[in-house]
Structure formats: C-alpha cells, structure tokens
Amino acid sequence: MKISFLLHNGYGIGGTIKTTFNLAQALAERHEVEIVSVFRHREDTTFSLDPRVALRPLVDLREEKEHPLHLRRARVFPAGEYRYHQYSELTDQRIAACLAELDADVVVGTRPGLNVHLALEGPRQAVRIAQEHLTLNNHPPRLRNELRRVYPRLDALTTVTRADAEQYRRRMRLPRVRLEALPNSVPEPPLPPADATGRIVVAAGRLVRVKRYDLLIRAFQRVAEERPDWQLRIYGNGEEHDRLRALIERLGLYNNVFLMGTAGRMEAEWVKGSIAVVSSDLEPFGMTIVEAMRCGLPVVSTDCDYGPGEIIKDGVDGRLVPVRDKDALGEALLTLVRDDELRRAMSRAALENSRRYDPVPVLGQAEELFTGLVEAKRSGAGAPARGPLGRLADTLYSRGHAVKDGAYAAALGTARAVRLTQLARAAGLTRTARIDRTARKAGR
C-alpha cells in the first residue's frame, strides 16, 4: 500500500508529531509511506525520521510567511479549530492541490482542521481516515458542528482512547464510518531501563496551564520537606515558564524543583529518574505516561479524561489520584518515595505492561484497519456513492449556507428528506420540482 499522512508541522515538537513519525516508520517496513507537512519553519526535524519515510512540506514559513495569500483568512480550514489563525488562503490552495494529486491508497489526517480538508477534498479513490489526537468533548461547539457536517464523508475515524471513541458513537451520526480506538505507539527505548535508585521525579510536556505544573510544584513541597534529597525535574518550554519559576522561588524550592527546558532525547532523562508524574486537568491520551513506563518508571497521574485511566493500572504500575487534588498527588508521590521495594515492583510492572504500546501490536491494528478498508473500496463494498440529496447537501455546505445539524443529517439520509427540499428552495439553488421528486423517493 501507499500511505500518506497529512500533518500540521512535522518540524515541530508535540505528541501528534511523535506518534505520527512512530507509526509512519513502522509502516515503512512493508509499505510506501510519506508525510505531508503543511508547514515548515526550520531546516531539520526535531524528531528523527526514518529515511524510508518521505517528508514533504507545503508552505515554508521561512520564505512564505508574508506571501499575499498567507495574509488572507482560510476558507476551508474550520474557524472553530484552535490552529485556525495559522492557516490561510495559501494553505487552503496548497492542501487542495496536494490532495488532488495524491495517488495514495490511504490518506490519513491528523487533526480536526486537516480532517475537514480530507473529507471535502480528499481523493475519492483513496481510503480517507481521520485521526483524533484530542477529544470530541474538548472541541468547541462550533468545531463539533463542523465535524458533524463533513465526517460522514470519511471512510474511518480513529481515536487514541476507547472512551473518546464511545463519545463519537454517542454524539455523532456516523453510521457508515468505521470507528476504532487506535492508541499511540512508543518504540522500545535504546537505553537500559531505570533502576529505581535515582532520587528524581520526572515530568515532561509543554509548560501550559492545562498541565497544572503549578499544582505539581505545590504537591512536591511535601516531598521536599520530608525527603530533601529528592528532586523534581520538569522538561519542556511554554508560556507558563516565568510563572512557574516565580512559584518555585516563592516556595523556596530552588534546590529541589528544576525547569529543565526541552530535551533532545527524553529517554535519557526518564531513565535517570525513579518516578514519573502527570498533574494535568486533561490528557487526551498521555504520551509521556507511556514513554516513562517504557523506560521503567511507575507513573503517578491525575485520573483525568481520557488517557491515564486506560494506561495506568492503579496500584500496580502507578497511581491515579483525583484531578486538582494537591494533597492526594503529594501523598501518592511520598508513598513511592518512602518505599523502595514498592517502587521497584511498580517499575517492573510498568516496563512489562507498557509493551502493549509497542509499534508492533499498534502497527498490526493499523494495518488490519487500512487493508480492510482498501479491499472494501476496491471491491465496491465500501460506503455507497452519494446520491442526489447527498450531493445537494455538499452544494449547500460549499456555498456557505447555514445548514443546522439536523438538517444536514437529513441531507445524509438520517432524517426526513423533506427538510433538505426546504433548504434547497430557500437557497434558490435550482427549480424544486425535480428535488421534490427525489425527496419523495427518499433514496438519500
């Protein structure tokens, strides 16, 4: 198979980039794989990429940041997406041209805005798969409405947790879209695992408010008071850096808590520690949890939606504590700090249990999904071709008419077709007699 991934910026840092690279590299063992990066802002990628995986940028911000079309607002990329301000008429054109010329068997979008492009402009001969690396509930209503309108045109949708997949089943009408939970994968680290002797607690991620590093620092104060020989090392950069630095100074923790900046190879930092910690209010998956466990660290994490509870076995390979509970977080850390044998036992369990996120089993699930969809499409057993009402719905949407969720669902065959007739009349798209006949037949 030839597989193409559509990615926001393959030259940046983030969990979606890393997991896309991991899956692409695993697939490249047996398939032709490329990553299309909408943006490029530097010469080299931050994460290493197997040379068998082609990386193709569409907009080079080093040269085209002031391009006249890049100064105009995007029309296809949805305004409800939080990356909307980075997209433009230039990206609209480049993405559309790229999708039009793709000869891939499978095209995979990796964020909601790009999935909208894929649904509306993706090659019809290819299997079109939308990946969700965030969560449906975390999307603003405006974006959720946009996804309801266009996602029925896709062949499949994957989420990183079973809980989020269930949300899509309950809240969106996707009767002919295959929906599966496909977790992120993390390869086996090239270094020996942690030996549970280092007196270091490690956290990693962007320094943003949702990660709640302020809560973590306050929780670690209890650890520092009882066991001053222990350190907390926080890796990452972000907008919260100065505020966190001031908090560390104010609490007098400058000998125990350190903001380490970014690390080129995080594995080398995980294995120096004995405990990993996650203090987030929200974790769509929890890539750092798996990374830490693969390095042999038990993880103390807030039991936030959605990922931690599906990854950590509480009391076996880590601990789950209530969200925003500073005291519970501090007590869980102290429990592991105080008990060397418990820490070593959880370390062994973390190493063993995290193997289910190795690229091999995840690759097998992805290949089964991709192959099944490609065979179904080639045999004509995939989603039926869109009928007159479906095509009319697309026309209404493309012309910017405010089609409400229920009405658009009608256009897709999940409610009364007569509502679509009313919309067509209101829009003045065509004479309605033929549409009326089609609606009465209610084919779709």
Secondary structure, DSSP 8 states (H G I E B T S, - for coil): -EEEEEEEETTS-SHHHHHHHHHHHHHTTTSEEEEEEEEE-SSS-SS---TTSEEEEEEEHHHHTT-GGGGSB-SSS-TTSTTGGG-BHHHHHHHHHHHHH---SEEEE-SHHHHHHHHHHS-TTSEEEEEESS-TTTS-HHHHHHHHHHGGGSSEEEESSHHHHHHHHHHS--TTSEEEE--------SS----S---EEEEES---GGG-HHHHHHHHHHHHHH-TT-EEEEEB--TTHHHHHHHHHHTT-TTTEEEEE--S-HHHHHTT-SEEEE--S-BSS-HHHHHHHHTT--EEEE--TBTHHHH--BTTTEEEE-TT-HHHHHHHHHHHHH-HHHHHHHHHHHHHHGGGGSHHHHHHHHHHHHHHHHHHHHHT-SS----HHHHHHHHHHHTT----HHHHHHHTTSS-THHHHHHHHHHT-S-HHHHHHHHHHT--
